[in-house]
């Protein structure tokens, strides 16, 4: 009897399209991306942006018009909790080093590492979208892992998901998570203070007759923004890196360095970054500062197995400017690789994987 029910269910499912509804909240706006699938093919898709956080009648009507098309619909949400994170362990005995198991919900990924988020925030999301319900809440750390899975399985590198109002940072080596951190951006008021700090420094430089020509890099150490550089200053002397002090020649450092992916570099060198302007500069300086802080935490916190980082891969969902790339290259001496992506499409891909499509 149960076999017939399974067969009937599969026949019924084959008669209907599948509707994937993906919701991404970025700051004060919400993006809804819909894919209508006929078997595994995308038959139709729609994209709409709403300048709201709480669903209004317009958003609900937009979503429900697709829900009515098929009984097989699935709603996914990208976790945006500021208190979420990931830990390089699946051992319950070590969870307390990274998060409070009593207030966070966690899941183990591939029996290697865990991601977590506050239970209270998950409940708030379910309540917010109670009109149609949420089937899946995906961690941005899973999205980042999925997007760079061709690189994560190889050499050590820093991987960053760049969202409009946050960055998701992780360090992987041969598919092993070494470090992770979710770092929200400052709000508009704090952003204005940051902008004023930068302008004050520029005025001071003018008074001191300091100038930079096109061939000179900006010395970000002269900019005092929340002591962003302090973490790296605490890294210590070079002898703290162990075997590195035993090298007889500079070229011997290659055994510690990650080799640059030439194919990736050539592919991404053709991509155009957003034009530089005052707003982009302020936002990308803030992103640079957060990345710098994250690296400092990785090097200094004893609970992480810190190793030297040479390469950084950015999943660019918002269109970063060339300023960010320049900061990372000139100030942190990193090899920078940027892949542009649509975060809503990537979220839909996670839903397909979950459904086995």
Secondary structure, 3 states (H helix, E strand, C coil): CHHHHHHHHHHHHHHCCEEEEEEEEECCEEEEEEEEEECCEEEEEEEEEECCCCCCHHHHHHHHHHHCCCCCEEEEEECCCCCCEEECCCCHHHHHHCCCCCCEEEEEECCCEEEEEEHHHHHHHHHHCCCCCCCEEECHHHHHHHHCHHHHCCCCEEEEEECCCEEEEEEEECCEEEEEEEEECCCHHHHHHHHHHHHHHHHHHHHCCCCCCCCCCCCHHHCCCCCCCHHHHCCCCHHHHHHHHHCCCHHHHHHCCCCCCHHHHHHHHCCCCECCCHHHHHHHHHHHHHHHHHHHHHHHCCCCCCCCCCEEEEEECCCCEHHHHHHHHHHHCCEEEEEECCHHHHHHHHHHHHHCC
